[in-house]
Structures are given as C-alpha cells and as structure tokens.
Amino acid sequence: MLQYLDAADDVTIVGEVATELGTWQTEFPVAERTATGIEAIEIALHHHHLPKLAAAGVIEYDSTRGTTHARDPRRRKRPGISTPSEGCNAG
C-alpha cells in the first residue's frame, strides 16, 4: 500500500487504495473483482489499517473525507516500520 501511496502525486481516495489492494491480493483484473471484496478491503482500511499508519506517522489520513497520502519517507521512519527495500522487521 505504501508503494501505491508513494507513487501517487497527491491525496488518494481510500476507495482507490482498496481497489488497488484488491488487485494485488487477488491478481484479477478490475472487471473480475467483486464489489463486496473491494468494500471489505475499504472497511478494513478505514477502521483498522489507515488509523494505525496515521498514528505511527507513516501516512496522513482524513477519515471524514475518506482520503489519504503518504508522508515524506524521510519523516516516516519509525522503529518497527520498514520500507519495501528493507523487508519487514516488525513483530
């Protein structure tokens, strides 16, 4: 998800992030994805993942507007959160 947000030029709608994650998770083209599956991803992002990433300083998240964007990678370096090139070192 961070790779997608890093590549975005500006603020991204959470639904767009959910659609992209649905593609990565299922490897199905847009036409073959179900609305229910994308909605489930969007709900998980809204209630769980995005608030945690925002609290950790990794992203900016506006739950009222349903938008998000990545913070500058130099400002989001936190213990237990790795960049894609470093691999996962959390938990």
VMD Tcl script that builds the backbone (N, CA, C; Angstrom):
set m [mol new atoms 273]
animate dup $m
set s [atomselect $m all]
$s set {name element resname resid chain x y z} {
  {N N MET 1 A 0.819 -1.172 0.000}
  {CA C MET 1 A 0.000 0.000 0.000}
  {C C MET 1 A 0.877 1.254 0.000}
  {N N LEU 2 A 1.953 1.230 0.761}
  {CA C LEU 2 A 2.829 2.404 0.798}
  {C C LEU 2 A 3.460 2.679 -0.560}
  {N N GLN 3 A 3.768 1.640 -1.300}
  {CA C GLN 3 A 4.312 1.846 -2.638}
  {C C GLN 3 A 3.295 2.584 -3.504}
  {N N TYR 4 A 2.038 2.221 -3.398}
  {CA C TYR 4 A 0.983 2.871 -4.174}
  {C C TYR 4 A 0.847 4.332 -3.755}
  {N N LEU 5 A 0.817 4.581 -2.452}
  {CA C LEU 5 A 0.680 5.953 -1.966}
  {C C LEU 5 A 1.907 6.792 -2.292}
  {N N ASP 6 A 3.092 6.194 -2.209}
  {CA C ASP 6 A 4.319 6.915 -2.567}
  {C C ASP 6 A 4.297 7.343 -4.034}
  {N N ALA 7 A 3.750 6.488 -4.895}
  {CA C ALA 7 A 3.718 6.778 -6.329}
  {C C ALA 7 A 2.650 7.809 -6.688}
  {N N ALA 8 A 1.652 7.968 -5.834}
  {CA C ALA 8 A 0.582 8.929 -6.104}
  {C C ALA 8 A 1.119 10.351 -5.988}
  {N N ASP 9 A 0.676 11.203 -6.865}
  {CA C ASP 9 A 1.134 12.591 -6.864}
  {C C ASP 9 A 0.513 13.415 -5.742}
  {N N ASP 10 A -0.670 13.025 -5.299}
  {CA C ASP 10 A -1.411 13.859 -4.368}
  {C C ASP 10 A -2.248 12.976 -3.455}
  {N N VAL 11 A -3.245 13.565 -2.870}
  {CA C VAL 11 A -4.164 12.856 -1.981}
  {C C VAL 11 A -4.887 11.768 -2.768}
  {N N THR 12 A -5.077 10.614 -2.145}
  {CA C THR 12 A -5.725 9.480 -2.787}
  {C C THR 12 A -6.999 9.127 -2.026}
  {N N ILE 13 A -8.046 8.820 -2.763}
  {CA C ILE 13 A -9.310 8.383 -2.161}
  {C C ILE 13 A -9.130 6.955 -1.670}
  {N N VAL 14 A -9.638 6.678 -0.468}
  {CA C VAL 14 A -9.470 5.356 0.141}
  {C C VAL 14 A -10.023 4.262 -0.763}
  {N N GLY 15 A -11.115 4.528 -1.461}
  {CA C GLY 15 A -11.677 3.539 -2.386}
  {C C GLY 15 A -10.710 3.145 -3.482}
  {N N GLU 16 A -9.901 4.102 -3.948}
  {CA C GLU 16 A -8.888 3.799 -4.960}
  {C C GLU 16 A -7.798 2.891 -4.383}
  {N N VAL 17 A -7.426 3.154 -3.151}
  {CA C VAL 17 A -6.426 2.307 -2.485}
  {C C VAL 17 A -6.976 0.892 -2.327}
  {N N ALA 18 A -8.238 0.783 -1.920}
  {CA C ALA 18 A -8.873 -0.532 -1.745}
  {C C ALA 18 A -8.924 -1.292 -3.064}
  {N N THR 19 A -9.248 -0.600 -4.137}
  {CA C THR 19 A -9.298 -1.244 -5.451}
  {C C THR 19 A -7.924 -1.752 -5.854}
  {N N GLU 20 A -6.900 -0.943 -5.630}
  {CA C GLU 20 A -5.535 -1.361 -5.968}
  {C C GLU 20 A -5.105 -2.549 -5.120}
  {N N LEU 21 A -5.381 -2.505 -3.829}
  {CA C LEU 21 A -5.030 -3.636 -2.962}
  {C C LEU 21 A -5.784 -4.897 -3.372}
  {N N GLY 22 A -7.036 -4.727 -3.776}
  {CA C GLY 22 A -7.806 -5.873 -4.257}
  {C C GLY 22 A -7.163 -6.524 -5.466}
  {N N THR 23 A -6.581 -5.710 -6.329}
  {CA C THR 23 A -5.871 -6.229 -7.498}
  {C C THR 23 A -4.639 -7.009 -7.072}
  {N N TRP 24 A -3.879 -6.434 -6.143}
  {CA C TRP 24 A -2.659 -7.105 -5.683}
  {C C TRP 24 A -2.977 -8.396 -4.951}
  {N N GLN 25 A -4.031 -8.399 -4.158}
  {CA C GLN 25 A -4.375 -9.583 -3.368}
  {C C GLN 25 A -4.955 -10.701 -4.219}
  {N N THR 26 A -5.781 -10.353 -5.184}
  {CA C THR 26 A -6.471 -11.379 -5.950}
  {C C THR 26 A -5.855 -11.649 -7.303}
  {N N GLU 27 A -5.067 -10.709 -7.797}
  {CA C GLU 27 A -4.439 -10.795 -9.107}
  {C C GLU 27 A -5.462 -10.911 -10.235}
  {N N PHE 28 A -6.701 -10.451 -9.996}
  {CA C PHE 28 A -7.728 -10.422 -11.022}
  {C C PHE 28 A -7.825 -9.023 -11.600}
  {N N PRO 29 A -8.110 -8.923 -12.898}
  {CA C PRO 29 A -8.305 -7.592 -13.472}
  {C C PRO 29 A -9.535 -6.907 -12.873}
  {N N VAL 30 A -9.612 -5.590 -13.039}
  {CA C VAL 30 A -10.688 -4.794 -12.448}
  {C C VAL 30 A -12.059 -5.378 -12.763}
  {N N ALA 31 A -12.299 -5.781 -13.982}
  {CA C ALA 31 A -13.614 -6.276 -14.391}
  {C C ALA 31 A -14.026 -7.547 -13.652}
  {N N GLU 32 A -13.077 -8.299 -13.124}
  {CA C GLU 32 A -13.386 -9.564 -12.473}
  {C C GLU 32 A -13.439 -9.472 -10.948}
  {N N ARG 33 A -13.159 -8.300 -10.392}
  {CA C ARG 33 A -13.219 -8.132 -8.938}
  {C C ARG 33 A -14.644 -7.888 -8.505}
  {N N THR 34 A -15.002 -8.365 -7.329}
  {CA C THR 34 A -16.356 -8.148 -6.830}
  {C C THR 34 A -16.401 -6.885 -5.989}
  {N N ALA 35 A -17.535 -6.210 -6.039}
  {CA C ALA 35 A -17.726 -5.015 -5.225}
  {C C ALA 35 A -17.658 -5.361 -3.747}
  {N N THR 36 A -18.155 -6.532 -3.385}
  {CA C THR 36 A -18.138 -6.956 -1.984}
  {C C THR 36 A -16.714 -7.107 -1.472}
  {N N GLY 37 A -15.843 -7.688 -2.270}
  {CA C GLY 37 A -14.450 -7.868 -1.860}
  {C C GLY 37 A -13.733 -6.543 -1.692}
  {N N ILE 38 A -13.941 -5.622 -2.612}
  {CA C ILE 38 A -13.313 -4.303 -2.529}
  {C C ILE 38 A -13.882 -3.543 -1.342}
  {N N GLU 39 A -15.181 -3.655 -1.119}
  {CA C GLU 39 A -15.807 -2.978 0.024}
  {C C GLU 39 A -15.238 -3.491 1.340}
  {N N ALA 40 A -15.013 -4.791 1.431}
  {CA C ALA 40 A -14.436 -5.369 2.652}
  {C C ALA 40 A -13.027 -4.822 2.896}
  {N N ILE 41 A -12.246 -4.680 1.838}
  {CA C ILE 41 A -10.901 -4.114 1.969}
  {C C ILE 41 A -10.997 -2.659 2.413}
  {N N GLU 42 A -11.913 -1.898 1.810}
  {CA C GLU 42 A -12.071 -0.493 2.161}
  {C C GLU 42 A -12.487 -0.329 3.632}
  {N N ILE 43 A -13.364 -1.182 4.107}
  {CA C ILE 43 A -13.785 -1.125 5.516}
  {C C ILE 43 A -12.611 -1.416 6.437}
  {N N ALA 44 A -11.817 -2.442 6.095}
  {CA C ALA 44 A -10.639 -2.778 6.910}
  {C C ALA 44 A -9.634 -1.635 6.917}
  {N N LEU 45 A -9.445 -1.003 5.770}
  {CA C LEU 45 A -8.538 0.141 5.704}
  {C C LEU 45 A -9.046 1.273 6.590}
  {N N HIS 46 A -10.314 1.595 6.456}
  {CA C HIS 46 A -10.921 2.721 7.173}
  {C C HIS 46 A -10.898 2.535 8.691}
  {N N HIS 47 A -11.217 1.333 9.148}
  {CA C HIS 47 A -11.359 1.111 10.586}
  {C C HIS 47 A -10.099 0.600 11.275}
  {N N HIS 48 A -9.165 0.069 10.527}
  {CA C HIS 48 A -8.015 -0.565 11.177}
  {C C HIS 48 A -6.668 -0.042 10.657}
  {N N HIS 49 A -6.375 -0.334 9.405}
  {CA C HIS 49 A -5.028 -0.107 8.875}
  {C C HIS 49 A -4.646 1.367 8.756}
  {N N LEU 50 A -5.510 2.170 8.149}
  {CA C LEU 50 A -5.159 3.580 7.949}
  {C C LEU 50 A -5.032 4.350 9.259}
  {N N PRO 51 A -5.939 4.166 10.230}
  {CA C PRO 51 A -5.734 4.862 11.512}
  {C C PRO 51 A -4.424 4.480 12.196}
  {N N LYS 52 A -4.044 3.207 12.120}
  {CA C LYS 52 A -2.782 2.780 12.736}
  {C C LYS 52 A -1.576 3.393 12.033}
  {N N LEU 53 A -1.606 3.410 10.706}
  {CA C LEU 53 A -0.499 4.005 9.958}
  {C C LEU 53 A -0.420 5.510 10.206}
  {N N ALA 54 A -1.568 6.156 10.325}
  {CA C ALA 54 A -1.580 7.596 10.619}
  {C C ALA 54 A -1.041 7.864 12.023}
  {N N ALA 55 A -1.432 7.046 12.982}
  {CA C ALA 55 A -0.952 7.217 14.356}
  {C C ALA 55 A 0.556 7.009 14.446}
  {N N ALA 56 A 1.093 6.158 13.582}
  {CA C ALA 56 A 2.532 5.896 13.570}
  {C C ALA 56 A 3.297 6.960 12.778}
  {N N GLY 57 A 2.571 7.878 12.143}
  {CA C GLY 57 A 3.231 8.933 11.389}
  {C C GLY 57 A 3.668 8.539 9.996}
  {N N VAL 58 A 3.160 7.429 9.502}
  {CA C VAL 58 A 3.559 6.933 8.193}
  {C C VAL 58 A 2.764 7.604 7.075}
  {N N ILE 59 A 1.485 7.864 7.341}
  {CA C ILE 59 A 0.610 8.485 6.350}
  {C C ILE 59 A -0.179 9.611 6.997}
  {N N GLU 60 A -0.809 10.404 6.173}
  {CA C GLU 60 A -1.825 11.353 6.609}
  {C C GLU 60 A -3.153 10.731 6.205}
  {N N TYR 61 A -4.140 10.746 7.099}
  {CA C TYR 61 A -5.425 10.117 6.811}
  {C C TYR 61 A -6.544 11.018 7.299}
  {N N ASP 62 A -7.463 11.348 6.417}
  {CA C ASP 62 A -8.640 12.142 6.761}
  {C C ASP 62 A -9.849 11.226 6.655}
  {N N SER 63 A -10.293 10.690 7.782}
  {CA C SER 63 A -11.401 9.732 7.778}
  {C C SER 63 A -12.715 10.382 7.368}
  {N N THR 64 A -12.878 11.664 7.630}
  {CA C THR 64 A -14.101 12.363 7.255}
  {C C THR 64 A -14.223 12.469 5.736}
  {N N ARG 65 A -13.141 12.793 5.086}
  {CA C ARG 65 A -13.143 12.930 3.621}
  {C C ARG 65 A -12.868 11.607 2.905}
  {N N GLY 66 A -12.342 10.629 3.638}
  {CA C GLY 66 A -12.008 9.348 3.013}
  {C C GLY 66 A -10.809 9.450 2.101}
  {N N THR 67 A -9.813 10.250 2.541}
  {CA C THR 67 A -8.611 10.440 1.722}
  {C C THR 67 A -7.358 10.145 2.542}
  {N N THR 68 A -6.286 9.856 1.831}
  {CA C THR 68 A -5.010 9.566 2.472}
  {C C THR 68 A -3.873 9.934 1.534}
  {N N HIS 69 A -2.707 10.132 2.095}
  {CA C HIS 69 A -1.493 10.258 1.296}
  {C C HIS 69 A -0.296 9.901 2.167}
  {N N ALA 70 A 0.755 9.477 1.494}
  {CA C ALA 70 A 1.973 9.077 2.204}
  {C C ALA 70 A 2.713 10.309 2.686}
  {N N ARG 71 A 3.284 10.190 3.849}
  {CA C ARG 71 A 4.185 11.245 4.326}
  {C C ARG 71 A 5.518 11.072 3.626}
  {N N ASP 72 A 6.308 12.102 3.672}
  {CA C ASP 72 A 7.655 12.042 3.125}
  {C C ASP 72 A 8.384 10.860 3.778}
  {N N PRO 73 A 8.943 9.946 2.981}
  {CA C PRO 73 A 9.605 8.771 3.562}
  {C C PRO 73 A 10.661 9.107 4.608}
  {N N ARG 74 A 11.322 10.255 4.470}
  {CA C ARG 74 A 12.342 10.629 5.463}
  {C C ARG 74 A 11.709 10.965 6.806}
  {N N ARG 75 A 10.457 11.381 6.799}
  {CA C ARG 75 A 9.780 11.770 8.037}
  {C C ARG 75 A 9.020 10.618 8.668}
  {N N ARG 76 A 8.861 9.507 7.958}
  {CA C ARG 76 A 8.039 8.436 8.494}
  {C C ARG 76 A 8.832 7.269 9.065}
  {N N LYS 77 A 10.128 7.409 9.109}
  {CA C LYS 77 A 10.963 6.328 9.643}
  {C C LYS 77 A 10.683 6.137 11.120}
  {N N ARG 78 A 10.184 5.004 11.473}
  {CA C ARG 78 A 9.839 4.693 12.854}
  {C C ARG 78 A 10.328 3.280 13.183}
  {N N PRO 79 A 10.679 3.020 14.431}
  {CA C PRO 79 A 11.069 1.661 14.815}
  {C C PRO 79 A 9.950 0.678 14.505}
  {N N GLY 80 A 10.307 -0.443 13.918}
  {CA C GLY 80 A 9.334 -1.492 13.629}
  {C C GLY 80 A 8.602 -1.310 12.320}
  {N N ILE 81 A 8.854 -0.206 11.597}
  {CA C ILE 81 A 8.226 0.004 10.301}
  {C C ILE 81 A 9.329 0.089 9.276}
  {N N SER 82 A 9.308 -0.829 8.323}
  {CA C SER 82 A 10.369 -0.870 7.335}
  {C C SER 82 A 9.863 -0.352 5.994}
  {N N THR 83 A 10.802 0.051 5.171}
  {CA C THR 83 A 10.483 0.414 3.803}
  {C C THR 83 A 10.492 -0.864 2.977}
  {N N PRO 84 A 9.873 -0.855 1.788}
  {CA C PRO 84 A 9.832 -2.092 0.991}
  {C C PRO 84 A 11.218 -2.674 0.704}
  {N N SER 85 A 12.232 -1.846 0.531}
  {CA C SER 85 A 13.571 -2.366 0.239}
  {C C SER 85 A 14.245 -3.002 1.449}
  {N N GLU 86 A 13.758 -2.673 2.666}
  {CA C GLU 86 A 14.361 -3.213 3.876}
  {C C GLU 86 A 13.718 -4.515 4.325}
  {N N GLY 87 A 12.547 -4.825 3.829}
  {CA C GLY 87 A 11.832 -6.003 4.291}
  {C C GLY 87 A 11.121 -5.698 5.594}
  {N N CYS 88 A 10.396 -6.673 6.072}
  {CA C CYS 88 A 9.592 -6.468 7.282}
  {C C CYS 88 A 10.389 -6.855 8.518}
  {N N ASN 89 A 10.478 -5.919 9.457}
  {CA C ASN 89 A 11.168 -6.253 10.702}
  {C C ASN 89 A 10.251 -6.062 11.903}
  {N N ALA 90 A 8.969 -5.869 11.636}
  {CA C ALA 90 A 8.007 -5.671 12.735}
  {C C ALA 90 A 7.563 -7.016 13.282}
  {N N GLY 91 A 7.381 -7.040 14.604}
  {CA C GLY 91 A 6.777 -8.154 15.313}
  {C C GLY 91 A 7.393 -9.434 15.043}
}
mol reanalyze $m
mol bondsrecalc $m
mol representation Tube
mol addrep $m
